[in-house]
Every structure is written in structure tokens, then in C-alpha cells.
Amino acid sequence: MPKKLSNKNQTERHNPILFFICFIAVIVIVALIADYLTDGTFIQITNLNVIISNSIYPCIIAWALCFFFAAGYYDLSLGGIVVLASFGTCVLGNLYGYPGVIIGGMAVGTLLVLLNFTIFVFARVPTWITSLSLTLIYEGIAIYLRANPYTKQYIDVALGKNYRAIGNAPWNIYLLIAIFIIVYLVYYRTNIGLNIRALGGNKEVSRALGVNTVKTLMLTGLICGLLIGASSVVQQSYNARTTPATALTSLQLMFKPLAIALLAQILQKRMSIIVAVPFCSIIIYGVFNLMTFFHVPTSTLQDVFLCVFVIAFGLVGQRGVKEVVK
């Protein structure tokens, strides 16, 4: 009897529904405190719309990172891919309207991430070495496309005003909900999701149990590519214009999604990591929005805080894990 009672108490302490309710309550309380500190400005509809709109495309990238982490991989070149996929969204969007907006970003993002995974799988070079090299290549291509007189006229322009609805409410919310449902089902309710998580746990054991590692990794690349493409569509639709990065500065595009994914990784012991990601995205962007209210410099101290968050979340999330190589 005492043992059964102990198990019951343990279940109650780890009740995911109770934890989720407490988690939401903490977010609401913190938001009310932030609103008080900003004289009632923080939770105004206009400011909340800014936070949510800015958090959607990094949220989608963070979902892609969840699949990367689950498979035991990481790709530092995703920022460069987002830039090129955003170019695809802009070019085809201005030429062919909404079909071009969607196809441009999705096609470029998917093809480049699949290319990366092909190199990762068959070259057998550490992913951080390969992806850093690919980052410079993608940045170089982006700069060339913008500087070349034949392509500059298509690249160095903003996405037409008539084709930006996907990046703004309510369409960005609808898209986020649709992607969430698909990602959740793929991650938890399909064989490929199970195989990806098994592969990240132990590749040799997964192979011995009959998991086709090459096929699984390529399907991981396909899923991540589609998500990166979708994030590029939202990003370009919201910002209208994308500036090419040089000297690995496209890595900055990955720090907030990385912080979101790492924070969600900490919470996955109590709730689904896929469910945690959108809330973590809003938390991260809410914190930086609050910093802006207090005039914390954007390109200096905010970046410092962001890097501190990434390191802190990484340390907590990997606590107790030996030989971390991601």
C-alpha cells in the first residue's frame, strides 16, 4: 500500500495538465507585471500583435531544430538557407503572386536542407564543420545574387504589398496552427517520427532493430526543409525585404530559434516539446520586447542577453547527459 500511494503522489506531481495550467498562469502573471512596469503598454493589442507576429517564423525554425535534435544532428547553415529561401519567396511572389510566394520559399528551403542532409549522411564529416562551410557558401551566393546586375532587379526589392498577408494576422496564426497540427502528428503519431527519435537515441541500436538510417535521415531533411521553407515564406511576408549576410553573420538568425528550442527541451520533461515551442517563442520575444521598452540597445546588450540565454538553456537542458556532441 505505501508503495502504491507513493506512485500516485508521483503521478500527481508530474501531471502534465496541471503543469501546463501552472505554466500558463506564470506567463500571464509575468505579462501583467511587465504591463505594470510599462504603464499599461505591454499587453496592448498592438504590442501583443508585434510579439506574436515576430515569434511565428522563429517558432517554425525551432520546430525544425526539434527534428534535428531528435535525430542527433544540428545545422549551422539554416540562417543562410532562410535568406536564400526568402529571396525565392520574393522573386516568384512578385512574378506569380501567392502561388509564387509559397512555392519560391518552400522549394528553395527544402532543396537546400535536403542537399545539406545528403552531404551529412554520405560525406561523414562532422556536421559543424560541413554546415559552417555551407553557411559561407550560401552567404556568398546571396551576396552575388544581390550584386549581379542581372539578378539585382529581382532580389533587391521588397515583396509586393498585395502578397504579404501570410506574414500578418490572422493568416500567420492560421498557418501556425496548421503547421503545429502537422508537426505534432508527424513527431508523435507516425513511424518516421518514432524512427527519428530512435535514431537520435542510439543509431547502432536503431539499425539493429531494422530502422533504415539513410532513409530516416533523408526524410528528416525533407521535413526540416519544408519547415525552413515555410518559415522563410512567413519571414519574407512579414518583413517584406531580406538583407544578405556576410562573414557568418547569418548565424544570428539562428540564435533566437535555438534559444526557443533549447528552452522547449528543458520543458519537455513535463510537456510535449512540440507544444512547448510556440509558448517558448512568445516568452523569448516577449522578453526582448520588454528590453526594448527599457531602451536596452538592440545590437549590443540584447545580443549579449540572447547568448547568455542560449548557454544557460543549453546547460540546463543537457544536465546529466554525458558526451554531448550536438
Secondary structure, 3 states (H helix, E strand, C coil): CHHHHHHHHHHHHCCHHHHHHHHHHHHHHHHHHHHHHCCCCCCCHHHHHHHHHHHHHHHHHHHHHHHHHHHCCCCCCHHHHHHHHHHHHHHHHHHHCHHHHHHHHHHHHHHHHHHHHHHHHHHCCCHHHHHHHHHHHHHHHHHHHHHCHHHHHHHCCCCCHHHCHHHCCCHHHHHHHHHHHHHHHHHHHCHHHHHHHHHHHCHHHHHHCCCCHHHHHHHHHHHHHHHHHHHHHHHHHHHCCCCCCCCCHHHHHHHHHHHHHHHHHHHCCCCCHHHHHHHHHHHHHHHHHHHHHCCCCCCCHHHHHHHHHHHHHHHHHCCCCCCCCC
